[in-house]
Amino acid sequence: MNRRIQGIGMTSRRTRERMITRLIEQGISNKQVLAVMADTPRHIFVDEALETRAYEDTALPIGHNQTISQPYIVAKMTELLLENGPIRKVLEIGTGCGYQTAILAKLVDQVYSVERIAPLMKKSARFIVGT
C-alpha cells in the first residue's frame, strides 16, 4: 500500500483509531460508519501541510474559502442518513475535497456528488470512482 495513504506518525492507523474512540465517546454508535471512517485515510484529502492535523476533531481549510468538515460532523450526518436502514442513492451537494463522498461511497450503492468550484472538483475527482 502507498505509504502516504497508509500513513505514518500523526497520520497512522493508530491515530485513526484514536479518532474512532473519540467519535464513540461523542455518541456515534453505527458500527458501519465507524469502520468506514477508520478505514478511510482523511489525511489524503487535506493539503500535505495539514496532514498531521487531519484526525483532530476540527474542520480544516481545503482552499477556496471551503473546509473539510470535522470528523464528528461527517460521522453524525452519515449515521443519521443510515438511521432507517440502507440507502440506495444519495445526492451530495458540495463535494469539496471528496472526503464525505468517499465515506458515503462505501456505505451507499450510488453517490452523486456536485461541486460548483472547479478547482475543488478537479482535485476531488482523483478520489472518486468513475471520473
C-alpha positions in Angstrom: 0.0 0.0 0.0 1.2 3.5 -0.8 3.0 4.9 2.3 1.2 8.3 2.1 -2.2 6.6 2.0 -1.3 4.1 4.8 0.0 7.0 6.9 2.8 7.3 9.5 3.1 9.1 12.8 0.2 11.5 13.2 -1.5 10.1 10.1 -1.1 6.4 11.1 -3.8 3.8 11.5 -3.3 4.2 15.3 -4.2 7.9 15.0 -7.3 7.0 13.0 -8.3 4.5 15.8 -8.0 7.3 18.4 -10.3 9.4 16.2 -12.8 6.5 16.3 -12.5 6.2 20.1 -13.4 10.0 20.3 -16.3 9.5 17.9 -17.7 6.7 20.1 -17.3 8.9 23.2 -19.2 11.6 21.4 -22.1 9.2 20.8 -21.5 7.8 17.3 -22.7 4.2 17.5 -23.2 3.0 13.9 -20.6 0.3 13.5 -20.5 0.5 9.7 -19.9 4.3 9.8 -17.2 3.8 12.4 -15.5 1.1 10.4 -15.6 3.1 7.2 -14.2 6.1 8.9 -11.4 4.0 10.4 -10.5 2.7 7.0 -10.6 6.0 5.1 -7.4 8.0 5.3 -8.7 11.5 6.0 -5.1 12.9 5.7 -5.0 12.4 1.9 -8.0 14.8 1.5 -6.1 17.8 3.0 -3.1 19.7 2.0 0.2 18.0 2.9 1.0 20.8 5.4 -2.2 20.0 7.4 -1.8 16.2 7.3 -0.7 16.0 10.9 -4.0 17.7 12.0 -6.2 15.5 9.8 -7.6 13.4 12.6 -8.2 16.2 15.1 -11.9 16.9 15.6 -11.9 20.1 13.7 -12.7 21.5 10.3 -9.6 22.2 8.2 -9.2 24.6 5.2 -9.1 23.0 1.8 -8.8 26.2 -0.2 -11.3 28.5 -2.0 -12.8 29.5 1.4 -14.0 26.0 2.0 -13.3 23.4 4.7 -13.3 19.7 5.2 -15.9 19.0 7.9 -14.7 17.8 11.3 -14.9 14.0 11.7 -17.7 14.2 14.2 -20.0 16.1 11.7 -19.2 13.6 8.9 -19.9 10.7 11.2 -23.1 12.2 12.6 -24.5 13.2 9.2 -23.7 9.7 7.8 -25.2 8.0 10.9 -28.4 10.0 10.6 -28.6 9.2 6.9 -28.5 5.5 7.5 -30.6 5.6 10.6 -33.6 3.9 9.0 -31.6 1.3 7.1 -29.6 1.0 3.9 -29.9 3.8 1.3 -29.6 3.1 -2.4 -28.8 6.6 -3.8 -27.5 9.8 -2.3 -27.1 13.2 -3.9 -24.4 15.2 -2.2 -24.3 18.9 -2.8 -20.8 20.3 -2.4 -18.2 17.6 -2.9 -15.4 19.8 -1.5 -12.3 17.7 -1.1 -14.2 14.4 -1.6 -13.9 13.0 2.0 -17.6 12.8 2.7 -18.1 11.4 -0.8 -15.6 8.7 -0.1 -17.3 7.7 3.2 -20.7 7.6 1.5 -19.4 5.6 -1.4 -18.5 2.7 0.9 -22.0 2.7 2.6 -24.4 3.5 -0.3 -25.0 1.9 -3.6 -24.8 5.1 -5.7 -23.5 8.5 -4.8 -24.0 11.5 -7.0 -21.9 14.5 -5.9 -21.9 18.0 -7.3 -19.2 20.7 -6.8 -19.5 24.2 -8.1 -15.9 25.3 -7.5 -14.0 23.9 -10.5 -10.5 23.5 -8.8 -12.1 21.6 -5.9 -14.0 19.4 -8.4 -10.8 18.7 -10.3 -8.8 17.9 -7.1 -11.5 15.7 -5.6 -12.0 13.8 -8.9 -8.9 11.8 -8.2 -10.6 10.1 -5.3 -13.9 9.4 -6.9 -14.5 6.2 -8.8 -15.8 6.7 -12.4 -14.0 10.0 -13.2 
